[in-house]
């Protein structure tokens, strides 16, 4: 399911996704209310949601979709990377957050990753998450916020470099599932 108030974005996203034999776009919504209604009707595996939409924003649409359909993975595709949006969407249950500056291949890969239960963050979004847990500047000499383990911080640092979950797993000698679990814990925290 694709939800974006700009028709050209929906059409372009559909064209990119439908070039893949294993991906099918089952519906398109021009606003948040329509996105929730279509999600409840069509029960998509993945919903690609924009933040800024009429009638209901992407944050509330994500919250409602996840409440009604916990198995539907929500992938945010937005031009906005403001902290308030990022953290509100992650709290609402989004499994991934990409900026509209990504290439088509990255979007396709992200759809597959969130469908497989992975978390996907654009590198600049991952940096925001990391910065929330590790203070910068003079305060950096203090211990990092205790809510993230050392391993979770390692995983998050590699994610901020744009590494895929598989690349992180290889570099840290972990299984892919372990990396996914660490990212899930980070999202929850």
N, C-alpha and C positions, 0 to 999 in steps of 0.2 A: 504494500500500500504506500502510495506517495502522497504526502500532504504538504502543499506549498501554495501560497496565494498567487504566485506568478505562473501563468500558463506555460510560458516558454521554459521555465525551470522544470516543471512537471514533464513536459514533452521531451526535453533533453535527457532528463533522468530516465524516463521510460525507454528511450531509444538506446541508451547505454546499457541498461539492465537487460533488455530483451534481445540483445545480441548474444547473450549467454544462454546456452541450451538448458541449463539447470535453473534458470531464474524466470519467473513469470510475474508480471505486474497485474494484480487482480483488481486494482481500483486506484482512483485518483480523487483527492479532495482539495478544494480551494480554500477551506477554512477549517478551524479547529473543531467546530461542532460536527461538520460533515465527516471529518477524519474519525471522530469517535463513533459516529453512527455506522460508517462503512466498516470500521474495524470490528464492531460488534456483529455486523451482518456477515462479513466475509472471512473473519477470523484468520488474518494473514500471519505468516510465520514471522515476518519483519515489517515494521512500519517505519518509513523514512519521514521524519517530521521536521518542519521548519519552526523557528521560534515565533517570529512575528507574522501572525495571521489574524484576519478579522474574526469577529464573533467569539473566538476562544483562542488564547495564545497556545503555543506549543508546550509550555510547561503544564498547563491545566489539561490539555489534550493527552499528554504523556501520562499524567497521574491517573486520568480516567481510563485510558486504554490498559494500563498496567493493573488497575484494580479489577476491571472487568475480564481481562485476558492476560493473566500472569505469564503465560507461555509465549506471548507475542514479544519479540525483542524490538525495542524502540531504538532507532539510530537517528540522532539529531544531525541534520545537515543545514547549517546556518551560516550567514555572513557575520553573525555576532559572536564575539568571544569575551563579552563582559563577564566579570566574576559572578555577578548576581545571577546571570542566566546559566552559566556553567554549573554552579553548585546547586541551584534550584532544580535544574534538569536531572542531575545525577541523583539528587534526593528523591525526585519524582519517579525514578526507576529506569532512566535511560541507560542502555547498555553501551552506548557509544556516542561520541560527539566529534563530528568532522566539520571543518570549515568549507564553504563553497569553493574555495580555491583549490581543492583536491582534484586530481586527475580522475578520469573515468575508471581506470584500472583500480585505483585506490578505493573508490566507492564500491566497486564490484567486490573487491577483496573484503572490505569492511562488512558488507551485507552477509557474505558467507561466514565471516568470523562471528558476528553477533548471533547469527542463526545457530552456529555451533556452540554457543554459550560463552564466547569470549567477550572481553571488554575491549573496545577500540577507542583510542583518544588521539586526536590530531596532536602533533608534538607541542604546539603552543598551548593547547588545553592541558596536556599532561604537565607542562611546566607550571601552570597555574595551580594545579592540584599539588604538585611537589612544593611550591612556594607556600602553600597554606600549611603544610606540615613541617617545613624546614625554614626557619626565619633566615632572611638574608641580612647582609650588612654586619654591624658590630655584634648583634645578638646571635649571629651564626656560631660564635665560639661556644655558646651554651649548647647543651645536649638538644638534639631534635625533639620535637613533640613526642611524648612517650606513647602516643596511641598507635604509631606505626612501628613495626619491628624493623630491625636492621635489614633483614631480607626484603621486606616490603619496600623499604626506601631504595634498596639496590634495584629492584624491579622497576620502581617508578622512575628512577634516574635514567635507566636504559630506555624506558618508554618515552621520556622527554627528548631523547635523541632521535626519535622516530623509528626505533627498532620494532619489528613485529614481535608478536608473542613467541613465535618459533625461534627468532634470532636471540631473544632474551633467554629462552630455555637453553639454547646451545651455549651461549656465553657463560651462563651461570651453572652449567651442567645439571640442569633440572629437566623434569618432564614438562611437556606442554601443559598438561593438566595442572601441574603444580604452579606454573606461572599464571594460568587462568585463575586458580584459587587465590593466589596472592593478589591479583588485580581485583577480584571480587571482594576480598577483605578490605582493600584500599577504598573501593567504591563505597562499601558499607560504612567504613569509618568516616 
